[in-house]
Amino acid sequence: MADTLLKRLIGLLGRREFKEGQALVLKPANSIHTFFMRFPIDVLFIDGENKVIKAVSCLKPWRISGIYLRSRMTVELPCGILQKTSVSEGDAIILCQ
C-alpha cells in the first residue's frame, strides 16, 4: 500500500521484476506514470465505491496514464493479469492483504 506522498513517488521504481500475485495500491491516485520503470504493468483505476472505472492493460515504461477524476486509488499489477482474470470496467474490487 502506497498511501503517503513518498511511497507513491517511489512506487515500483528500482524494481527489476513484478511477479504474479503481487500488487501495489496507490491511494489517493487518479493518474500514474511509468517513467524509469523497467517493465509494463496493468493498472486499475478505482472509484470511491471500489468499482473499476478504467482498466489499462500492459502500460509500457515511459508512459503517462489518463487522468480519471473519479478515481480514488489505483491498483498496479503485473502485465497480463487483467487478461487472465477478465477484470473490466464496472467490476467491484475487494482489497485484502
VMD Tcl script that builds the backbone (N, CA, C; Angstrom):
set m [mol new atoms 291]
animate dup $m
set s [atomselect $m all]
$s set {name element resname resid chain x y z} {
  {N N MET 1 A 0.855 -1.181 0.000}
  {CA C MET 1 A 0.000 0.000 0.000}
  {C C MET 1 A 0.894 1.235 0.000}
  {N N ALA 2 A 0.705 2.069 -0.981}
  {CA C ALA 2 A 1.436 3.333 -1.060}
  {C C ALA 2 A 0.430 4.441 -0.759}
  {N N ASP 3 A 0.362 4.818 0.505}
  {CA C ASP 3 A -0.655 5.781 0.941}
  {C C ASP 3 A -0.062 7.071 1.503}
  {N N THR 4 A 1.227 7.290 1.242}
  {CA C THR 4 A 1.851 8.564 1.586}
  {C C THR 4 A 2.493 9.116 0.317}
  {N N LEU 5 A 2.776 10.401 0.305}
  {CA C LEU 5 A 3.381 11.021 -0.865}
  {C C LEU 5 A 4.690 10.331 -1.242}
  {N N LEU 6 A 5.547 10.072 -0.283}
  {CA C LEU 6 A 6.840 9.445 -0.565}
  {C C LEU 6 A 6.652 8.035 -1.132}
  {N N LYS 7 A 5.798 7.246 -0.515}
  {CA C LYS 7 A 5.557 5.883 -1.012}
  {C C LYS 7 A 4.975 5.903 -2.424}
  {N N ARG 8 A 4.089 6.852 -2.713}
  {CA C ARG 8 A 3.518 6.957 -4.055}
  {C C ARG 8 A 4.570 7.389 -5.062}
  {N N LEU 9 A 5.474 8.286 -4.672}
  {CA C LEU 9 A 6.545 8.721 -5.577}
  {C C LEU 9 A 7.493 7.573 -5.916}
  {N N ILE 10 A 7.806 6.751 -4.939}
  {CA C ILE 10 A 8.724 5.630 -5.155}
  {C C ILE 10 A 8.026 4.506 -5.923}
  {N N GLY 11 A 6.824 4.150 -5.512}
  {CA C GLY 11 A 6.056 3.120 -6.212}
  {C C GLY 11 A 6.882 1.895 -6.553}
  {N N LEU 12 A 6.927 1.544 -7.829}
  {CA C LEU 12 A 7.667 0.366 -8.294}
  {C C LEU 12 A 9.055 0.708 -8.820}
  {N N LEU 13 A 9.476 1.957 -8.670}
  {CA C LEU 13 A 10.783 2.371 -9.186}
  {C C LEU 13 A 11.909 1.548 -8.560}
  {N N GLY 14 A 12.847 1.167 -9.372}
  {CA C GLY 14 A 14.004 0.422 -8.890}
  {C C GLY 14 A 13.802 -1.083 -8.878}
  {N N ARG 15 A 12.583 -1.547 -9.032}
  {CA C ARG 15 A 12.346 -2.997 -9.050}
  {C C ARG 15 A 12.714 -3.557 -10.412}
  {N N ARG 16 A 13.270 -4.744 -10.393}
  {CA C ARG 16 A 13.642 -5.412 -11.635}
  {C C ARG 16 A 12.536 -6.316 -12.147}
  {N N GLU 17 A 11.632 -6.701 -11.266}
  {CA C GLU 17 A 10.546 -7.577 -11.677}
  {C C GLU 17 A 9.307 -7.321 -10.826}
  {N N PHE 18 A 8.195 -7.780 -11.332}
  {CA C PHE 18 A 6.897 -7.642 -10.672}
  {C C PHE 18 A 6.198 -8.975 -10.911}
  {N N LYS 19 A 6.159 -9.811 -9.895}
  {CA C LYS 19 A 5.705 -11.187 -10.053}
  {C C LYS 19 A 4.192 -11.317 -9.926}
  {N N GLU 20 A 3.669 -12.339 -10.591}
  {CA C GLU 20 A 2.245 -12.655 -10.461}
  {C C GLU 20 A 1.942 -12.881 -8.988}
  {N N GLY 21 A 0.824 -12.356 -8.538}
  {CA C GLY 21 A 0.451 -12.445 -7.131}
  {C C GLY 21 A 0.782 -11.178 -6.351}
  {N N GLN 22 A 1.603 -10.306 -6.946}
  {CA C GLN 22 A 1.947 -9.040 -6.311}
  {C C GLN 22 A 1.055 -7.930 -6.862}
  {N N ALA 23 A 0.884 -6.901 -6.061}
  {CA C ALA 23 A 0.133 -5.714 -6.487}
  {C C ALA 23 A 0.623 -4.533 -5.675}
  {N N LEU 24 A 0.435 -3.344 -6.220}
  {CA C LEU 24 A 0.725 -2.121 -5.485}
  {C C LEU 24 A -0.502 -1.229 -5.572}
  {N N VAL 25 A -1.025 -0.842 -4.419}
  {CA C VAL 25 A -2.175 0.058 -4.354}
  {C C VAL 25 A -1.656 1.449 -4.041}
  {N N LEU 26 A -2.005 2.416 -4.885}
  {CA C LEU 26 A -1.643 3.814 -4.652}
  {C C LEU 26 A -2.908 4.557 -4.259}
  {N N LYS 27 A -2.879 5.194 -3.103}
  {CA C LYS 27 A -4.071 5.868 -2.592}
  {C C LYS 27 A -3.679 7.153 -1.899}
  {N N PRO 28 A -4.194 8.278 -2.294}
  {CA C PRO 28 A -5.087 8.529 -3.424}
  {C C PRO 28 A -4.290 8.579 -4.720}
  {N N ALA 29 A -4.970 8.310 -5.828}
  {CA C ALA 29 A -4.333 8.399 -7.142}
  {C C ALA 29 A -5.401 8.423 -8.227}
  {N N ASN 30 A -5.293 9.415 -9.111}
  {CA C ASN 30 A -6.218 9.462 -10.245}
  {C C ASN 30 A -5.476 9.419 -11.585}
  {N N SER 31 A -4.152 9.291 -11.529}
  {CA C SER 31 A -3.329 9.080 -12.721}
  {C C SER 31 A -1.984 8.526 -12.251}
  {N N ILE 32 A -1.248 7.932 -13.182}
  {CA C ILE 32 A 0.082 7.409 -12.851}
  {C C ILE 32 A 1.021 7.663 -14.019}
  {N N HIS 33 A 2.300 7.427 -13.787}
  {CA C HIS 33 A 3.292 7.426 -14.861}
  {C C HIS 33 A 4.168 6.204 -14.667}
  {N N THR 34 A 4.837 5.821 -15.742}
  {CA C THR 34 A 5.764 4.686 -15.666}
  {C C THR 34 A 7.187 5.114 -16.028}
  {N N PHE 35 A 7.512 6.371 -15.771}
  {CA C PHE 35 A 8.872 6.857 -16.017}
  {C C PHE 35 A 9.852 6.054 -15.163}
  {N N PHE 36 A 10.984 5.707 -15.739}
  {CA C PHE 36 A 12.084 4.998 -15.074}
  {C C PHE 36 A 11.750 3.550 -14.714}
  {N N MET 37 A 10.593 3.050 -15.124}
  {CA C MET 37 A 10.259 1.657 -14.833}
  {C C MET 37 A 10.889 0.748 -15.881}
  {N N ARG 38 A 11.055 -0.520 -15.507}
  {CA C ARG 38 A 11.752 -1.470 -16.373}
  {C C ARG 38 A 10.815 -2.474 -17.038}
  {N N PHE 39 A 9.531 -2.397 -16.738}
  {CA C PHE 39 A 8.591 -3.390 -17.257}
  {C C PHE 39 A 7.205 -2.767 -17.374}
  {N N PRO 40 A 6.364 -3.312 -18.247}
  {CA C PRO 40 A 4.985 -2.818 -18.360}
  {C C PRO 40 A 4.144 -3.326 -17.191}
  {N N ILE 41 A 3.047 -2.637 -16.922}
  {CA C ILE 41 A 2.146 -3.033 -15.839}
  {C C ILE 41 A 0.689 -2.904 -16.290}
  {N N ASP 42 A -0.168 -3.684 -15.646}
  {CA C ASP 42 A -1.608 -3.497 -15.773}
  {C C ASP 42 A -2.028 -2.538 -14.672}
  {N N VAL 43 A -3.030 -1.709 -14.945}
  {CA C VAL 43 A -3.465 -0.710 -13.963}
  {C C VAL 43 A -4.986 -0.672 -13.890}
  {N N LEU 44 A -5.498 -0.644 -12.670}
  {CA C LEU 44 A -6.920 -0.442 -12.427}
  {C C LEU 44 A -7.107 0.897 -11.730}
  {N N PHE 45 A -8.016 1.703 -12.230}
  {CA C PHE 45 A -8.394 2.951 -11.573}
  {C C PHE 45 A -9.725 2.676 -10.879}
  {N N ILE 46 A -9.758 2.920 -9.565}
  {CA C ILE 46 A -10.881 2.519 -8.721}
  {C C ILE 46 A -11.552 3.752 -8.122}
  {N N ASP 47 A -12.889 3.789 -8.147}
  {CA C ASP 47 A -13.613 4.928 -7.575}
  {C C ASP 47 A -13.866 4.731 -6.070}
  {N N GLY 48 A -14.587 5.649 -5.458}
  {CA C GLY 48 A -14.858 5.613 -4.023}
  {C C GLY 48 A -15.740 4.469 -3.585}
  {N N GLU 49 A -16.403 3.796 -4.521}
  {CA C GLU 49 A -17.246 2.639 -4.205}
  {C C GLU 49 A -16.542 1.328 -4.558}
  {N N ASN 50 A -15.230 1.392 -4.773}
  {CA C ASN 50 A -14.393 0.245 -5.136}
  {C C ASN 50 A -14.784 -0.400 -6.461}
  {N N LYS 51 A -15.286 0.411 -7.382}
  {CA C LYS 51 A -15.599 -0.091 -8.717}
  {C C LYS 51 A -14.528 0.370 -9.698}
  {N N VAL 52 A -14.208 -0.504 -10.639}
  {CA C VAL 52 A -13.204 -0.192 -11.660}
  {C C VAL 52 A -13.811 0.808 -12.640}
  {N N ILE 53 A -13.159 1.982 -12.752}
  {CA C ILE 53 A -13.641 2.960 -13.728}
  {C C ILE 53 A -12.794 2.935 -15.002}
  {N N LYS 54 A -11.567 2.389 -14.898}
  {CA C LYS 54 A -10.723 2.227 -16.082}
  {C C LYS 54 A -9.736 1.095 -15.825}
  {N N ALA 55 A -9.599 0.216 -16.800}
  {CA C ALA 55 A -8.621 -0.866 -16.745}
  {C C ALA 55 A -7.667 -0.676 -17.915}
  {N N VAL 56 A -6.376 -0.593 -17.620}
  {CA C VAL 56 A -5.358 -0.372 -18.648}
  {C C VAL 56 A -4.440 -1.591 -18.672}
  {N N SER 57 A -4.366 -2.251 -19.810}
  {CA C SER 57 A -3.526 -3.445 -19.945}
  {C C SER 57 A -2.133 -3.077 -20.440}
  {N N CYS 58 A -1.139 -3.611 -19.776}
  {CA C CYS 58 A 0.276 -3.534 -20.193}
  {C C CYS 58 A 0.727 -2.119 -20.560}
  {N N LEU 59 A 0.562 -1.193 -19.628}
  {CA C LEU 59 A 1.075 0.168 -19.818}
  {C C LEU 59 A 2.599 0.090 -19.823}
  {N N LYS 60 A 3.199 0.505 -20.913}
  {CA C LYS 60 A 4.645 0.370 -21.108}
  {C C LYS 60 A 5.419 1.412 -20.292}
  {N N PRO 61 A 6.711 1.134 -20.048}
  {CA C PRO 61 A 7.561 2.134 -19.388}
  {C C PRO 61 A 7.587 3.446 -20.179}
  {N N TRP 62 A 7.819 4.531 -19.461}
  {CA C TRP 62 A 7.934 5.876 -20.022}
  {C C TRP 62 A 6.615 6.390 -20.602}
  {N N ARG 63 A 5.509 6.027 -19.960}
  {CA C ARG 63 A 4.184 6.488 -20.395}
  {C C ARG 63 A 3.486 7.203 -19.245}
  {N N ILE 64 A 2.464 7.966 -19.600}
  {CA C ILE 64 A 1.599 8.631 -18.623}
  {C C ILE 64 A 0.183 8.152 -18.883}
  {N N SER 65 A -0.516 7.791 -17.826}
  {CA C SER 65 A -1.910 7.362 -17.977}
  {C C SER 65 A -2.788 8.594 -18.173}
  {N N GLY 66 A -4.025 8.342 -18.506}
  {CA C GLY 66 A -5.003 9.416 -18.497}
  {C C GLY 66 A -5.274 9.842 -17.061}
  {N N ILE 67 A -6.017 10.914 -16.917}
  {CA C ILE 67 A -6.439 11.383 -15.590}
  {C C ILE 67 A -7.908 11.020 -15.436}
  {N N TYR 68 A -8.226 10.312 -14.376}
  {CA C TYR 68 A -9.586 9.860 -14.112}
  {C C TYR 68 A -10.045 10.505 -12.805}
  {N N LEU 69 A -10.775 11.585 -12.937}
  {CA C LEU 69 A -11.121 12.416 -11.778}
  {C C LEU 69 A -11.912 11.668 -10.715}
  {N N ARG 70 A -12.672 10.667 -11.093}
  {CA C ARG 70 A -13.443 9.897 -10.102}
  {C C ARG 70 A -12.593 8.848 -9.388}
  {N N SER 71 A -11.372 8.614 -9.857}
  {CA C SER 71 A -10.515 7.593 -9.269}
  {C C SER 71 A -10.025 8.030 -7.889}
  {N N ARG 72 A -10.136 7.123 -6.942}
  {CA C ARG 72 A -9.648 7.376 -5.587}
  {C C ARG 72 A -8.364 6.607 -5.303}
  {N N MET 73 A -8.131 5.555 -6.103}
  {CA C MET 73 A -6.913 4.762 -5.946}
  {C C MET 73 A -6.638 4.020 -7.244}
  {N N THR 74 A -5.394 3.568 -7.364}
  {CA C THR 74 A -5.039 2.697 -8.477}
  {C C THR 74 A -4.467 1.410 -7.911}
  {N N VAL 75 A -4.619 0.357 -8.675}
  {CA C VAL 75 A -4.000 -0.922 -8.346}
  {C C VAL 75 A -3.104 -1.274 -9.523}
  {N N GLU 76 A -1.808 -1.386 -9.244}
  {CA C GLU 76 A -0.842 -1.752 -10.274}
  {C C GLU 76 A -0.565 -3.246 -10.139}
  {N N LEU 77 A -0.604 -3.927 -11.277}
  {CA C LEU 77 A -0.466 -5.380 -11.320}
  {C C LEU 77 A 0.541 -5.766 -12.394}
  {N N PRO 78 A 1.099 -6.977 -12.302}
  {CA C PRO 78 A 1.973 -7.434 -13.377}
  {C C PRO 78 A 1.217 -7.475 -14.711}
  {N N CYS 79 A 1.911 -7.159 -15.775}
  {CA C CYS 79 A 1.315 -7.164 -17.103}
  {C C CYS 79 A 0.738 -8.541 -17.415}
  {N N GLY 80 A -0.495 -8.565 -17.915}
  {CA C GLY 80 A -1.155 -9.813 -18.283}
  {C C GLY 80 A -2.197 -10.294 -17.303}
  {N N ILE 81 A -2.186 -9.747 -16.094}
  {CA C ILE 81 A -3.143 -10.185 -15.072}
  {C C ILE 81 A -4.572 -9.824 -15.461}
  {N N LEU 82 A -4.781 -8.643 -16.038}
  {CA C LEU 82 A -6.148 -8.260 -16.425}
  {C C LEU 82 A -6.706 -9.218 -17.465}
  {N N GLN 83 A -5.878 -9.631 -18.398}
  {CA C GLN 83 A -6.339 -10.568 -19.414}
  {C C GLN 83 A -6.645 -11.931 -18.793}
  {N N LYS 84 A -5.809 -12.382 -17.866}
  {CA C LYS 84 A -6.018 -13.688 -17.233}
  {C C LYS 84 A -7.270 -13.710 -16.358}
  {N N THR 85 A -7.555 -12.596 -15.709}
  {CA C THR 85 A -8.656 -12.563 -14.744}
  {C C THR 85 A -9.939 -11.992 -15.319}
  {N N SER 86 A -9.878 -11.396 -16.488}
  {CA C SER 86 A -11.049 -10.778 -17.133}
  {C C SER 86 A -11.651 -9.638 -16.317}
  {N N VAL 87 A -10.847 -8.985 -15.480}
  {CA C VAL 87 A -11.326 -7.805 -14.754}
  {C C VAL 87 A -11.574 -6.697 -15.762}
  {N N SER 88 A -12.699 -6.012 -15.630}
  {CA C SER 88 A -13.010 -4.949 -16.577}
  {C C SER 88 A -13.756 -3.817 -15.881}
  {N N GLU 89 A -13.978 -2.764 -16.628}
  {CA C GLU 89 A -14.651 -1.585 -16.092}
  {C C GLU 89 A -16.041 -1.947 -15.592}
  {N N GLY 90 A -16.382 -1.411 -14.419}
  {CA C GLY 90 A -17.665 -1.688 -13.784}
  {C C GLY 90 A -17.594 -2.783 -12.729}
  {N N ASP 91 A -16.527 -3.601 -12.739}
  {CA C ASP 91 A -16.379 -4.643 -11.729}
  {C C ASP 91 A -16.095 -4.027 -10.363}
  {N N ALA 92 A -16.589 -4.665 -9.313}
  {CA C ALA 92 A -16.292 -4.247 -7.945}
  {C C ALA 92 A -15.033 -4.985 -7.488}
  {N N ILE 93 A -14.180 -4.291 -6.759}
  {CA C ILE 93 A -12.899 -4.842 -6.291}
  {C C ILE 93 A -12.922 -4.918 -4.771}
  {N N ILE 94 A -12.456 -6.042 -4.255}
  {CA C ILE 94 A -12.262 -6.197 -2.810}
  {C C ILE 94 A -10.765 -6.327 -2.573}
  {N N LEU 95 A -10.209 -5.459 -1.759}
  {CA C LEU 95 A -8.778 -5.481 -1.468}
  {C C LEU 95 A -8.541 -6.167 -0.128}
  {N N CYS 96 A -7.630 -7.125 -0.109}
  {CA C CYS 96 A -7.219 -7.783 1.133}
  {C C CYS 96 A -5.705 -7.917 1.139}
  {N N GLN 97 A -5.159 -8.052 2.310}
  {CA C GLN 97 A -3.705 -8.201 2.417}
  {C C GLN 97 A -3.345 -9.640 2.640}
}
mol reanalyze $m
mol bondsrecalc $m
mol representation Tube
mol addrep $m
